[in-house]
Amino acid sequence: MSTPARNPDILLNNHIIGPGEQLLTRLVISKLPSGSVIDVPVHVFRAVEPGPTVLLMAGMHGDEVNGIETIRRMIRRGQLQRPLRGTIIAIPILNIYGFLNFSREVPDGKDVNRSFPGSPRGSVASRVAHRFMREIMPLVDYGIDYHTGGAARSNHPQVRCLLGEDAETDALATAFAAPFTLHADLRPGSLREAAMRQGRRIIVYETGESLRLDEYGIEIATAGTFRFLKHLGMLAEAPEPTQAPVVCRKHTWLRAKFAGLFRTHLQTGQYVEKGQEYGIVADPYGEMAVRLVAPVSGYIIGLNHMPVVNQGDALLHIGVPERG
């Protein structure tokens, strides 16, 4: 008779967490100049049955509130507390500094998501990354890293990952079933790159813009997370996707050739044809207006809402769909 698989205890932040247990612990990162402690709350929900460990993390950039709200709601509603197997680690906010200051960065101006694997003696961003890599990453098998578009730029709900290079990652993106799935190369110093180097698979979910809640994107994030967990056998039920994801292996930003006032009547999620006018850049004095024409056909997966633009500013992110 074979021996049943054992679900071992895990050690996190000097706490031993056994099968079937739950824990809220706080990773102390540093102190503010005032002496106030900066710590990162980490929720752990364990099943009795053995299985994978899934990381759900938001707030890598402190002003990206949609992922924070997504995880907050799932915890508040008790939707993560009882996985059928394995372990869920939920971190609503990693970058507490940025969250407190309505900022993408930490106080030294560096990006945590370009600072992995980090160093215990490096910059603030590097120290945040190092603490995560030491305490959290060794436990993780799979994960979702929730993000939001930058200042004044909104993203249509989308998953970003390496497509076609790893069958498991492709299956996770398909299971999540966001409206768009984008092939995205690994960026040096990113969480996704650090995870891949250790054989751990993390996909990125993007929706909306910074400092603005996107209810549509939050609902898709929640449903996609449930499908992700169901795919791994950790939930029994999840909503069916309303449509198959549009897969875009190629995507490009259209940039302003002239400075001025940018106007567009289009919205994210819309399809534009090559040669179609997508907006106008005009000077502020009424002397000149330039029609903007799409050089390729594709879906608008990102849009700049800033009316004042400089030469080279990103205006429209177009995803070129994969043809079946």
Long-range contacts (C-beta under 8 A, 24 or more apart in sequence): 5-50, 6-50, 7-46, 7-47, 7-48, 7-49, 7-50, 7-51, 8-50, 10-44, 10-46, 10-53, 10-87, 10-139, 12-42, 12-44, 12-89, 12-135, 12-136, 12-139, 13-42, 13-135, 17-44, 17-46, 18-46, 19-46, 19-47, 19-48, 19-49, 19-50, 20-46, 20-47, 20-48, 21-46, 22-46, 22-81, 27-131, 27-132, 27-135, 29-96, 29-127, 29-128, 29-131, 30-124, 30-127, 38-96, 38-97, 39-96, 40-91, 40-93, 40-94, 40-96, 40-131, 41-91, 41-92, 41-93, 42-89, 42-90, 42-91, 42-136, 43-75, 43-80, 43-88, 43-89, 43-90, 43-91, 43-92, 44-87, 44-88, 44-89, 44-90, 45-80, 45-81, 45-82, 45-83, 45-87, 45-88, 45-90, 46-83, 46-86, 46-87, 46-88, 47-82, 47-83, 47-84, 47-85, 47-86, 47-87, 47-234, 49-84, 49-85, 49-86, 50-85, 50-86, 51-83, 51-84, 51-85, 51-86, 51-87, 51-232, 51-233, 51-234, 52-85, 52-86, 52-87, 52-141, 52-142, 52-232, 52-234, 53-86, 53-87, 53-88, 53-89, 53-139, 53-140, 53-141, 53-142, 54-86, 54-87, 54-88, 54-89, 54-140, 54-141, 54-142, 54-143, 54-144, 54-228, 54-229, 54-232, 54-234, 55-89, 55-91, 55-136, 55-140, 55-142, 55-143, 55-144, 55-145, 55-202, 56-80, 56-88, 56-89, 56-90, 56-91, 56-143, 56-144, 56-146, 56-225, 57-89, 57-90, 57-91, 57-94, 57-143, 57-144, 57-145, 57-146, 57-191, 58-91, 58-92, 58-93, 58-94, 58-145, 58-146, 58-147, 59-91, 59-92, 59-93, 59-94, 59-95, 59-96, 59-98, 59-99, 60-94, 60-95, 60-112, 60-113, 60-145, 60-147, 60-191, 61-95, 61-98, 61-104, 61-105, 61-111, 61-112, 61-113, 61-147, 61-148, 61-210, 62-93, 62-95, 62-96, 62-97, 62-98, 62-99, 62-100, 62-101, 62-102, 62-103, 62-104, 62-105, 63-98, 63-99, 63-102, 63-103, 63-104, 63-148, 63-151, 63-210, 63-211, 64-104, 64-146, 64-147, 64-148, 64-210, 65-148, 65-210, 65-211, 65-212, 65-213, 66-146, 66-148, 66-207, 66-208, 66-213, 66-214, 66-217, 66-218, 66-221, 67-146, 67-147, 67-148, 67-205, 67-221, 68-92, 68-93, 68-99, 68-146, 69-213, 69-218, 70-146, 70-218, 70-221, 70-222, 70-225, 71-146, 73-218, 73-222, 74-222, 74-225, 79-222, 79-226, 83-229, 83-234, 83-235, 84-233, 84-234, 84-235, 84-236, 85-233, 85-234, 86-232, 86-233, 86-234, 87-139, 88-229, 88-234, 89-136, 89-139, 89-140, 91-136, 94-128, 94-132, 95-128, 97-124, 102-211, 104-150, 104-151, 104-210, 113-187, 113-189, 113-190, 113-191, 114-187, 114-188, 114-189, 114-190, 115-189, 116-189, 116-190, 116-191, 116-193, 116-194, 117-194, 129-191, 129-194, 132-191, 133-194, 137-194, 137-195, 137-198, 137-200, 140-195, 140-200, 140-202, 141-200, 141-201, 142-172, 142-200, 142-201, 142-202, 142-228, 142-232, 143-195, 143-200, 143-201, 143-202, 143-203, 144-176, 144-202, 144-203, 144-204, 144-205, 144-225, 144-228, 145-191, 145-192, 145-202, 145-203, 145-204, 145-205, 146-204, 146-205, 146-221, 147-204, 147-205, 147-206, 148-206, 148-207, 148-208, 148-209, 148-210, 148-214, 149-206, 149-207, 149-208, 149-209, 149-210, 149-302, 150-209, 150-210, 151-209, 151-210, 151-211, 151-306, 152-209, 152-304, 152-305, 152-306, 153-209, 153-302, 153-303, 153-304, 153-305, 153-306, 153-314, 154-208, 154-209, 154-212, 154-214, 154-268, 154-302, 154-303, 154-305, 155-206, 155-207, 155-208, 155-209, 155-268, 155-301, 155-302, 155-317, 156-180, 156-207, 156-268, 156-269, 156-299, 156-300, 156-301, 156-302, 157-205, 157-206, 157-207, 157-216, 157-217, 157-220, 157-221, 158-182, 158-205, 158-206, 158-207, 158-301, 158-319, 159-203, 159-204, 159-205, 159-206, 159-224, 159-245, 160-184, 160-203, 160-204, 160-205, 160-206, 161-192, 161-203, 161-204, 162-186, 162-196, 163-247, 163-249, 164-249, 166-201, 168-201, 169-201, 169-203, 171-231, 172-201, 172-203, 172-228, 172-231, 173-203, 173-245, 174-245, 175-227, 175-228, 175-230, 175-231, 176-203, 176-205, 176-224, 176-225, 176-227, 176-228, 177-224, 177-227, 177-241, 177-244, 177-245, 178-205, 178-220, 178-224, 178-245, 179-220, 179-243, 179-245, 179-246, 179-269, 180-245, 180-246, 180-247, 180-248, 180-299, 180-301, 180-319, 181-245, 181-246, 181-247, 181-248, 182-248, 182-249, 182-251, 182-301, 182-319, 183-248, 183-249, 183-250, 209-305, 246-299, 246-319, 246-321, 246-322, 247-321, 247-322, 248-298, 248-299, 248-301, 248-319, 248-320, 248-321, 248-322, 249-320, 249-322, 250-319, 250-320, 251-298, 251-301, 251-317, 251-318, 251-319, 251-320, 252-296, 252-317, 252-318, 252-320, 253-302, 253-314, 253-315, 253-316, 253-317, 253-318, 254-278, 254-292, 254-294, 254-295, 254-314, 254-315, 254-316, 254-317, 254-318, 255-312, 255-313, 255-314, 255-315, 256-281, 256-309, 256-310, 256-311, 256-312, 256-313, 256-315, 257-281, 257-290, 257-311, 258-290, 258-311, 259-309, 259-310, 259-311, 260-284, 260-288, 260-290, 260-308, 260-309, 261-307, 261-308, 261-309, 262-304, 262-306, 262-307, 262-308, 262-309, 262-313, 262-315, 263-307, 264-292, 264-303, 264-315, 264-316, 266-300, 266-303, 266-316, 267-300, 267-303, 268-300, 268-301, 268-302, 268-303, 269-299, 269-300, 269-301, 270-299, 270-300, 271-297, 271-298, 271-299, 271-300, 272-297, 272-298, 272-299, 272-300, 272-318, 273-297, 278-316, 279-315, 279-316, 281-309, 294-318, 296-320
